Amino acid sequence: MDEMIDDQYCLNYLKELLKTLSCEDPVQQHRIPREVMWNLPSDIACEWEYESIEFFIRILADDHVISRDMEEKFHEICDHFEKASAKGTQYYDPMIWTIEGFVKHPFWKNQRKSARQLLDALEKIQL
């Protein structure tokens, strides 16, 4: 394995991902250039494709840094994004993918809450 990809690197990467999702919408919007704001909901959701973050989760799980419950919480967040996407169609609501939906829709409020809870758990990990 690459010497740069250790437990601390993986933990920091996942914490940053959670910080972006967990902060309230004004903070999220402030982090994004206005020119790409229209695509903010999709941009955030794209970061949560499980296949994209599984590598980091797997390292921490295999090294017993995160619990099985934490691993499942990551999967739940990703799964909710997939089910709410147009390709998932299970919970698809076009309003979720608008800036207004990003601010007001219960989907985003629930995703932020889940991310905050998981981030709180990761913040307690000492390496």
DOROPA-544913 format. One record per atom (N, C-alpha, C): atom name; residue number from 1; x, y, z. Coordinates in steps of 0.2 Angstrom, whole numbers. Layout:
residues N
<r at="CA" i="NUM" px="X" py="Y" pz="Z"/>
...
//
This chain:
residues 127
<r at="N" i="1" px="4" py="-6" pz="0"/>
<r at="CA" i="1" px="0" py="0" pz="0"/>
<r at="C" i="1" px="4" py="6" pz="0"/>
<r at="N" i="2" px="2" py="11" pz="-3"/>
<r at="CA" i="2" px="6" py="18" pz="-3"/>
<r at="C" i="2" px="7" py="20" pz="4"/>
<r at="N" i="3" px="13" py="22" pz="5"/>
<r at="CA" i="3" px="15" py="25" pz="12"/>
<r at="C" i="3" px="11" py="31" pz="14"/>
<r at="N" i="4" px="8" py="35" pz="9"/>
<r at="CA" i="4" px="4" py="41" pz="11"/>
<r at="C" i="4" px="-3" py="39" pz="13"/>
<r at="N" i="5" px="-5" py="33" pz="11"/>
<r at="CA" i="5" px="-12" py="31" pz="13"/>
<r at="C" i="5" px="-12" py="27" pz="19"/>
<r at="N" i="6" px="-12" py="30" pz="25"/>
<r at="CA" i="6" px="-12" py="27" pz="31"/>
<r at="C" i="6" px="-19" py="28" pz="35"/>
<r at="N" i="7" px="-19" py="26" pz="41"/>
<r at="CA" i="7" px="-26" py="27" pz="44"/>
<r at="C" i="7" px="-27" py="34" pz="46"/>
<r at="N" i="8" px="-22" py="38" pz="47"/>
<r at="CA" i="8" px="-23" py="45" pz="49"/>
<r at="C" i="8" px="-26" py="49" pz="42"/>
<r at="N" i="9" px="-23" py="47" pz="37"/>
<r at="CA" i="9" px="-25" py="50" pz="30"/>
<r at="C" i="9" px="-32" py="48" pz="29"/>
<r at="N" i="10" px="-34" py="42" pz="30"/>
<r at="CA" i="10" px="-41" py="40" pz="28"/>
<r at="C" i="10" px="-46" py="43" pz="33"/>
<r at="N" i="11" px="-44" py="43" pz="39"/>
<r at="CA" i="11" px="-48" py="46" pz="44"/>
<r at="C" i="11" px="-49" py="54" pz="42"/>
<r at="N" i="12" px="-44" py="57" pz="41"/>
<r at="CA" i="12" px="-45" py="64" pz="39"/>
<r at="C" i="12" px="-49" py="65" pz="33"/>
<r at="N" i="13" px="-48" py="61" pz="28"/>
<r at="CA" i="13" px="-52" py="62" pz="22"/>
<r at="C" i="13" px="-59" py="61" pz="23"/>
<r at="N" i="14" px="-61" py="56" pz="27"/>
<r at="CA" i="14" px="-68" py="55" pz="28"/>
<r at="C" i="14" px="-71" py="60" pz="33"/>
<r at="N" i="15" px="-67" py="63" pz="37"/>
<r at="CA" i="15" px="-69" py="68" pz="41"/>
<r at="C" i="15" px="-71" py="74" pz="37"/>
<r at="N" i="16" px="-67" py="76" pz="32"/>
<r at="CA" i="16" px="-68" py="82" pz="28"/>
<r at="C" i="16" px="-74" py="81" pz="24"/>
<r at="N" i="17" px="-75" py="75" pz="21"/>
<r at="CA" i="17" px="-81" py="73" pz="18"/>
<r at="C" i="17" px="-87" py="74" pz="22"/>
<r at="N" i="18" px="-87" py="72" pz="28"/>
<r at="CA" i="18" px="-92" py="73" pz="33"/>
<r at="C" i="18" px="-94" py="80" pz="34"/>
<r at="N" i="19" px="-88" py="84" pz="35"/>
<r at="CA" i="19" px="-89" py="91" pz="37"/>
<r at="C" i="19" px="-93" py="95" pz="31"/>
<r at="N" i="20" px="-91" py="93" pz="25"/>
<r at="CA" i="20" px="-94" py="96" pz="20"/>
<r at="C" i="20" px="-102" py="95" pz="20"/>
<r at="N" i="21" px="-103" py="89" pz="21"/>
<r at="CA" i="21" px="-111" py="87" pz="21"/>
<r at="C" i="21" px="-114" py="89" pz="27"/>
<r at="N" i="22" px="-111" py="89" pz="33"/>
<r at="CA" i="22" px="-114" py="90" pz="39"/>
<r at="C" i="22" px="-116" py="98" pz="41"/>
<r at="N" i="23" px="-112" py="102" pz="38"/>
<r at="CA" i="23" px="-113" py="109" pz="39"/>
<r at="C" i="23" px="-120" py="112" pz="36"/>
<r at="N" i="24" px="-122" py="117" pz="39"/>
<r at="CA" i="24" px="-129" py="119" pz="37"/>
<r at="C" i="24" px="-128" py="122" pz="30"/>
<r at="N" i="25" px="-133" py="123" pz="26"/>
<r at="CA" i="25" px="-133" py="125" pz="19"/>
<r at="C" i="25" px="-130" py="132" pz="18"/>
<r at="N" i="26" px="-130" py="137" pz="22"/>
<r at="CA" i="26" px="-127" py="143" pz="21"/>
<r at="C" i="26" px="-119" py="142" pz="21"/>
<r at="N" i="27" px="-117" py="138" pz="25"/>
<r at="CA" i="27" px="-110" py="137" pz="25"/>
<r at="C" i="27" px="-107" py="133" pz="19"/>
<r at="N" i="28" px="-112" py="128" pz="17"/>
<r at="CA" i="28" px="-110" py="124" pz="11"/>
<r at="C" i="28" px="-110" py="128" pz="5"/>
<r at="N" i="29" px="-115" py="133" pz="5"/>
<r at="CA" i="29" px="-115" py="137" pz="-1"/>
<r at="C" i="29" px="-109" py="142" pz="-1"/>
<r at="N" i="30" px="-107" py="144" pz="5"/>
<r at="CA" i="30" px="-101" py="149" pz="5"/>
<r at="C" i="30" px="-95" py="146" pz="2"/>
<r at="N" i="31" px="-94" py="139" pz="3"/>
<r at="CA" i="31" px="-88" py="135" pz="1"/>
<r at="C" i="31" px="-88" py="135" pz="-7"/>
<r at="N" i="32" px="-93" py="136" pz="-10"/>
<r at="CA" i="32" px="-94" py="134" pz="-17"/>
<r at="C" i="32" px="-94" py="141" pz="-21"/>
<r at="N" i="33" px="-90" py="141" pz="-27"/>
<r at="CA" i="33" px="-90" py="147" pz="-31"/>
<r at="C" i="33" px="-97" py="148" pz="-34"/>
<r at="N" i="34" px="-99" py="154" pz="-34"/>
<r at="CA" i="34" px="-106" py="156" pz="-36"/>
<r at="C" i="34" px="-107" py="153" pz="-43"/>
<r at="N" i="35" px="-102" py="152" pz="-48"/>
<r at="CA" i="35" px="-103" py="150" pz="-55"/>
<r at="C" i="35" px="-106" py="143" pz="-55"/>
<r at="N" i="36" px="-104" py="139" pz="-50"/>
<r at="CA" i="36" px="-106" py="132" pz="-50"/>
<r at="C" i="36" px="-112" py="130" pz="-45"/>
<r at="N" i="37" px="-114" py="135" pz="-42"/>
<r at="CA" i="37" px="-119" py="135" pz="-36"/>
<r at="C" i="37" px="-125" py="131" pz="-39"/>
<r at="N" i="38" px="-127" py="132" pz="-45"/>
<r at="CA" i="38" px="-133" py="128" pz="-47"/>
<r at="C" i="38" px="-133" py="121" pz="-47"/>
<r at="N" i="39" px="-127" py="118" pz="-47"/>
<r at="CA" i="39" px="-125" py="111" pz="-47"/>
<r at="C" i="39" px="-123" py="108" pz="-40"/>
<r at="N" i="40" px="-124" py="112" pz="-35"/>
<r at="CA" i="40" px="-121" py="111" pz="-28"/>
<r at="C" i="40" px="-124" py="104" pz="-25"/>
<r at="N" i="41" px="-131" py="103" pz="-26"/>
<r at="CA" i="41" px="-133" py="97" pz="-23"/>
<r at="C" i="41" px="-130" py="91" pz="-26"/>
<r at="N" i="42" px="-130" py="91" pz="-33"/>
<r at="CA" i="42" px="-127" py="85" pz="-37"/>
<r at="C" i="42" px="-120" py="84" pz="-35"/>
<r at="N" i="43" px="-116" py="90" pz="-35"/>
<r at="CA" i="43" px="-109" py="90" pz="-33"/>
<r at="C" i="43" px="-108" py="86" pz="-26"/>
<r at="N" i="44" px="-111" py="88" pz="-21"/>
<r at="CA" i="44" px="-111" py="85" pz="-15"/>
<r at="C" i="44" px="-112" py="78" pz="-15"/>
<r at="N" i="45" px="-118" py="76" pz="-18"/>
<r at="CA" i="45" px="-120" py="69" pz="-19"/>
<r at="C" i="45" px="-115" py="65" pz="-22"/>
<r at="N" i="46" px="-112" py="67" pz="-27"/>
<r at="CA" i="46" px="-107" py="64" pz="-31"/>
<r at="C" i="46" px="-101" py="61" pz="-27"/>
<r at="N" i="47" px="-99" py="65" pz="-22"/>
<r at="CA" i="47" px="-94" py="63" pz="-17"/>
<r at="C" i="47" px="-96" py="57" pz="-13"/>
<r at="N" i="48" px="-102" py="56" pz="-13"/>
<r at="CA" i="48" px="-105" py="50" pz="-9"/>
<r at="C" i="48" px="-107" py="44" pz="-12"/>
<r at="N" i="49" px="-104" py="43" pz="-18"/>
<r at="CA" i="49" px="-104" py="36" pz="-21"/>
<r at="C" i="49" px="-100" py="31" pz="-17"/>
<r at="N" i="50" px="-103" py="26" pz="-15"/>
<r at="CA" i="50" px="-100" py="22" pz="-10"/>
<r at="C" i="50" px="-93" py="19" pz="-13"/>
<r at="N" i="51" px="-93" py="18" pz="-20"/>
<r at="CA" i="51" px="-87" py="15" pz="-23"/>
<r at="C" i="51" px="-81" py="20" pz="-23"/>
<r at="N" i="52" px="-83" py="26" pz="-22"/>
<r at="CA" i="52" px="-78" py="32" pz="-22"/>
<r at="C" i="52" px="-74" py="32" pz="-15"/>
<r at="N" i="53" px="-78" py="30" pz="-10"/>
<r at="CA" i="53" px="-75" py="31" pz="-3"/>
<r at="C" i="53" px="-74" py="24" pz="1"/>
<r at="N" i="54" px="-76" py="19" pz="-3"/>
<r at="CA" i="54" px="-75" py="12" pz="0"/>
<r at="C" i="54" px="-68" py="11" pz="2"/>
<r at="N" i="55" px="-64" py="12" pz="-2"/>
<r at="CA" i="55" px="-56" py="11" pz="-1"/>
<r at="C" i="55" px="-54" py="14" pz="6"/>
<r at="N" i="56" px="-56" py="20" pz="8"/>
<r at="CA" i="56" px="-54" py="23" pz="14"/>
<r at="C" i="56" px="-58" py="20" pz="20"/>
<r at="N" i="57" px="-64" py="18" pz="19"/>
<r at="CA" i="57" px="-68" py="15" pz="24"/>
<r at="C" i="57" px="-65" py="8" pz="26"/>
<r at="N" i="58" px="-64" py="4" pz="20"/>
<r at="CA" i="58" px="-61" py="-2" pz="21"/>
<r at="C" i="58" px="-54" py="-2" pz="25"/>
<r at="N" i="59" px="-50" py="2" pz="23"/>
<r at="CA" i="59" px="-44" py="2" pz="27"/>
<r at="C" i="59" px="-45" py="3" pz="35"/>
<r at="N" i="60" px="-49" py="8" pz="36"/>
<r at="CA" i="60" px="-51" py="9" pz="43"/>
<r at="C" i="60" px="-54" py="4" pz="47"/>
<r at="N" i="61" px="-59" py="0" pz="43"/>
<r at="CA" i="61" px="-62" py="-5" pz="46"/>
<r at="C" i="61" px="-58" py="-11" pz="47"/>
<r at="N" i="62" px="-54" py="-13" pz="42"/>
<r at="CA" i="62" px="-49" py="-18" pz="42"/>
<r at="C" i="62" px="-44" py="-17" pz="48"/>
<r at="N" i="63" px="-42" py="-11" pz="49"/>
<r at="CA" i="63" px="-37" py="-9" pz="55"/>
<r at="C" i="63" px="-41" py="-8" pz="61"/>
<r at="N" i="64" px="-47" py="-10" pz="62"/>
<r at="CA" i="64" px="-51" py="-9" pz="68"/>
<r at="C" i="64" px="-51" py="-2" pz="71"/>
<r at="N" i="65" px="-51" py="3" pz="66"/>
<r at="CA" i="65" px="-51" py="10" pz="68"/>
<r at="C" i="65" px="-58" py="12" pz="69"/>
<r at="N" i="66" px="-62" py="10" pz="64"/>
<r at="CA" i="66" px="-69" py="11" pz="65"/>
<r at="C" i="66" px="-73" py="5" pz="66"/>
<r at="N" i="67" px="-79" py="6" pz="69"/>
<r at="CA" i="67" px="-83" py="0" pz="71"/>
<r at="C" i="67" px="-87" py="-2" pz="65"/>
<r at="N" i="68" px="-90" py="-8" pz="65"/>
<r at="CA" i="68" px="-95" py="-10" pz="60"/>
<r at="C" i="68" px="-101" py="-5" pz="59"/>
<r at="N" i="69" px="-103" py="-3" pz="65"/>
<r at="CA" i="69" px="-109" py="2" pz="65"/>
<r at="C" i="69" px="-107" py="8" pz="61"/>
<r at="N" i="70" px="-101" py="11" pz="62"/>
<r at="CA" i="70" px="-99" py="17" pz="58"/>
<r at="C" i="70" px="-98" py="15" pz="51"/>
<r at="N" i="71" px="-96" py="10" pz="49"/>
<r at="CA" i="71" px="-95" py="8" pz="42"/>
<r at="C" i="71" px="-102" py="7" pz="39"/>
<r at="N" i="72" px="-107" py="5" pz="43"/>
<r at="CA" i="72" px="-114" py="4" pz="40"/>
<r at="C" i="72" px="-117" py="11" pz="39"/>
<r at="N" i="73" px="-115" py="16" pz="44"/>
<r at="CA" i="73" px="-118" py="23" pz="43"/>
<r at="C" i="73" px="-115" py="26" pz="37"/>
<r at="N" i="74" px="-109" py="25" pz="35"/>
<r at="CA" i="74" px="-106" py="28" pz="29"/>
<r at="C" i="74" px="-110" py="25" pz="23"/>
<r at="N" i="75" px="-112" py="19" pz="23"/>
<r at="CA" i="75" px="-115" py="15" pz="18"/>
<r at="C" i="75" px="-122" py="18" pz="18"/>
<r at="N" i="76" px="-126" py="19" pz="23"/>
<r at="CA" i="76" px="-132" py="22" pz="23"/>
<r at="C" i="76" px="-133" py="29" pz="20"/>
<r at="N" i="77" px="-128" py="33" pz="22"/>
<r at="CA" i="77" px="-128" py="40" pz="19"/>
<r at="C" i="77" px="-127" py="39" pz="11"/>
<r at="N" i="78" px="-123" py="35" pz="9"/>
<r at="CA" i="78" px="-122" py="34" pz="2"/>
<r at="C" i="78" px="-128" py="31" pz="-1"/>
<r at="N" i="79" px="-131" py="26" pz="2"/>
<r at="CA" i="79" px="-137" py="23" pz="-1"/>
<r at="C" i="79" px="-143" py="28" pz="-1"/>
<r at="N" i="80" px="-144" py="32" pz="4"/>
<r at="CA" i="80" px="-149" py="37" pz="3"/>
<r at="C" i="80" px="-148" py="42" pz="-3"/>
<r at="N" i="81" px="-142" py="44" pz="-4"/>
<r at="CA" i="81" px="-141" py="48" pz="-10"/>
<r at="C" i="81" px="-142" py="44" pz="-17"/>
<r at="N" i="82" px="-140" py="37" pz="-17"/>
<r at="CA" i="82" px="-142" py="33" pz="-23"/>
<r at="C" i="82" px="-149" py="32" pz="-24"/>
<r at="N" i="83" px="-153" py="31" pz="-19"/>
<r at="CA" i="83" px="-160" py="30" pz="-19"/>
<r at="C" i="83" px="-164" py="36" pz="-21"/>
<r at="N" i="84" px="-161" py="42" pz="-19"/>
<r at="CA" i="84" px="-164" py="49" pz="-21"/>
<r at="C" i="84" px="-163" py="51" pz="-28"/>
<r at="N" i="85" px="-158" py="48" pz="-31"/>
<r at="CA" i="85" px="-155" py="50" pz="-37"/>
<r at="C" i="85" px="-160" py="48" pz="-43"/>
<r at="N" i="86" px="-160" py="52" pz="-48"/>
<r at="CA" i="86" px="-164" py="50" pz="-54"/>
<r at="C" i="86" px="-163" py="43" pz="-56"/>
<r at="N" i="87" px="-157" py="40" pz="-56"/>
<r at="CA" i="87" px="-156" py="33" pz="-58"/>
<r at="C" i="87" px="-158" py="28" pz="-52"/>
<r at="N" i="88" px="-159" py="31" pz="-46"/>
<r at="CA" i="88" px="-161" py="26" pz="-41"/>
<r at="C" i="88" px="-169" py="26" pz="-41"/>
<r at="N" i="89" px="-172" py="31" pz="-42"/>
<r at="CA" i="89" px="-180" py="32" pz="-43"/>
<r at="C" i="89" px="-184" py="30" pz="-37"/>
<r at="N" i="90" px="-181" py="26" pz="-32"/>
<r at="CA" i="90" px="-185" py="24" pz="-26"/>
<r at="C" i="90" px="-188" py="30" pz="-23"/>
<r at="N" i="91" px="-184" py="35" pz="-21"/>
<r at="CA" i="91" px="-186" py="41" pz="-17"/>
<r at="C" i="91" px="-185" py="47" pz="-22"/>
<r at="N" i="92" px="-185" py="46" pz="-28"/>
<r at="CA" i="92" px="-183" py="52" pz="-32"/>
<r at="C" i="92" px="-188" py="58" pz="-32"/>
<r at="N" i="93" px="-186" py="64" pz="-30"/>
<r at="CA" i="93" px="-190" py="70" pz="-30"/>
<r at="C" i="93" px="-186" py="75" pz="-33"/>
<r at="N" i="94" px="-188" py="78" pz="-39"/>
<r at="CA" i="94" px="-183" py="83" pz="-42"/>
<r at="C" i="94" px="-182" py="89" pz="-38"/>
<r at="N" i="95" px="-186" py="90" pz="-33"/>
<r at="CA" i="95" px="-185" py="96" pz="-28"/>
<r at="C" i="95" px="-179" py="95" pz="-24"/>
<r at="N" i="96" px="-177" py="89" pz="-23"/>
<r at="CA" i="96" px="-171" py="88" pz="-19"/>
<r at="C" i="96" px="-165" py="91" pz="-22"/>
<r at="N" i="97" px="-165" py="91" pz="-29"/>
<r at="CA" i="97" px="-159" py="92" pz="-33"/>
<r at="C" i="97" px="-159" py="100" pz="-35"/>
<r at="N" i="98" px="-163" py="104" pz="-32"/>
<r at="CA" i="98" px="-163" py="111" pz="-33"/>
<r at="C" i="98" px="-160" py="114" pz="-27"/>
<r at="N" i="99" px="-158" py="121" pz="-28"/>
<r at="CA" i="99" px="-155" py="125" pz="-23"/>
<r at="C" i="99" px="-160" py="126" pz="-17"/>
<r at="N" i="100" px="-166" py="127" pz="-19"/>
<r at="CA" i="100" px="-171" py="128" pz="-14"/>
<r at="C" i="100" px="-172" py="121" pz="-10"/>
<r at="N" i="101" px="-172" py="115" pz="-14"/>
<r at="CA" i="101" px="-173" py="109" pz="-10"/>
<r at="C" i="101" px="-167" py="108" pz="-6"/>
<r at="N" i="102" px="-161" py="110" pz="-8"/>
<r at="CA" i="102" px="-155" py="109" pz="-4"/>
<r at="C" i="102" px="-155" py="113" pz="2"/>
<r at="N" i="103" px="-159" py="118" pz="2"/>
<r at="CA" i="103" px="-160" py="122" pz="8"/>
<r at="C" i="103" px="-165" py="119" pz="13"/>
<r at="N" i="104" px="-171" py="117" pz="10"/>
<r at="CA" i="104" px="-177" py="116" pz="13"/>
<r at="C" i="104" px="-179" py="109" pz="14"/>
<r at="N" i="105" px="-177" py="105" pz="9"/>
<r at="CA" i="105" px="-180" py="98" pz="9"/>
<r at="C" i="105" px="-178" py="94" pz="15"/>
<r at="N" i="106" px="-182" py="90" pz="17"/>
<r at="CA" i="106" px="-181" py="85" pz="23"/>
<r at="C" i="106" px="-175" py="80" pz="21"/>
<r at="N" i="107" px="-175" py="78" pz="15"/>
<r at="CA" i="107" px="-169" py="74" pz="13"/>
<r at="C" i="107" px="-162" py="77" pz="15"/>
<r at="N" i="108" px="-161" py="83" pz="13"/>
<r at="CA" i="108" px="-155" py="86" pz="15"/>
<r at="C" i="108" px="-154" py="87" pz="23"/>
<r at="N" i="109" px="-159" py="89" pz="26"/>
<r at="CA" i="109" px="-159" py="89" pz="33"/>
<r at="C" i="109" px="-157" py="83" pz="36"/>
<r at="N" i="110" px="-160" py="77" pz="34"/>
<r at="CA" i="110" px="-158" py="71" pz="37"/>
<r at="C" i="110" px="-151" py="69" pz="35"/>
<r at="N" i="111" px="-149" py="70" pz="29"/>
<r at="CA" i="111" px="-142" py="68" pz="27"/>
<r at="C" i="111" px="-137" py="72" pz="31"/>
<r at="N" i="112" px="-138" py="79" pz="32"/>
<r at="CA" i="112" px="-134" py="83" pz="37"/>
<r at="C" i="112" px="-134" py="80" pz="44"/>
<r at="N" i="113" px="-139" py="78" pz="46"/>
<r at="CA" i="113" px="-140" py="75" pz="53"/>
<r at="C" i="113" px="-136" py="69" pz="54"/>
<r at="N" i="114" px="-137" py="65" pz="49"/>
<r at="CA" i="114" px="-133" py="58" pz="49"/>
<r at="C" i="114" px="-125" py="60" pz="48"/>
<r at="N" i="115" px="-123" py="64" pz="44"/>
<r at="CA" i="115" px="-116" py="66" pz="43"/>
<r at="C" i="115" px="-114" py="69" pz="50"/>
<r at="N" i="116" px="-117" py="73" pz="53"/>
<r at="CA" i="116" px="-115" py="76" pz="60"/>
<r at="C" i="116" px="-114" py="71" pz="65"/>
<r at="N" i="117" px="-119" py="66" pz="65"/>
<r at="CA" i="117" px="-118" py="61" pz="70"/>
<r at="C" i="117" px="-112" py="56" pz="69"/>
<r at="N" i="118" px="-111" py="55" pz="63"/>
<r at="CA" i="118" px="-105" py="51" pz="61"/>
<r at="C" i="118" px="-99" py="54" pz="62"/>
<r at="N" i="119" px="-99" py="61" pz="60"/>
<r at="CA" i="119" px="-93" py="65" pz="61"/>
<r at="C" i="119" px="-91" py="65" pz="69"/>
<r at="N" i="120" px="-96" py="66" pz="73"/>
<r at="CA" i="120" px="-95" py="66" pz="80"/>
<r at="C" i="120" px="-92" py="60" pz="83"/>
<r at="N" i="121" px="-94" py="54" pz="80"/>
<r at="CA" i="121" px="-91" py="48" pz="82"/>
<r at="C" i="121" px="-84" py="48" pz="80"/>
<r at="N" i="122" px="-82" py="50" pz="73"/>
<r at="CA" i="122" px="-75" py="50" pz="71"/>
<r at="C" i="122" px="-71" py="54" pz="75"/>
<r at="N" i="123" px="-73" py="60" pz="77"/>
<r at="CA" i="123" px="-69" py="65" pz="81"/>
<r at="C" i="123" px="-67" py="62" pz="87"/>
<r at="N" i="124" px="-70" py="57" pz="90"/>
<r at="CA" i="124" px="-68" py="54" pz="96"/>
<r at="C" i="124" px="-62" py="49" pz="95"/>
<r at="N" i="125" px="-61" py="47" pz="89"/>
<r at="CA" i="125" px="-56" py="42" pz="88"/>
<r at="C" i="125" px="-49" py="45" pz="89"/>
<r at="N" i="126" px="-45" py="42" pz="93"/>
<r at="CA" i="126" px="-38" py="44" pz="94"/>
<r at="C" i="126" px="-33" py="39" pz="90"/>
<r at="N" i="127" px="-29" py="41" pz="86"/>
<r at="CA" i="127" px="-24" py="36" pz="83"/>
<r at="C" i="127" px="-17" py="37" pz="86"/>
//
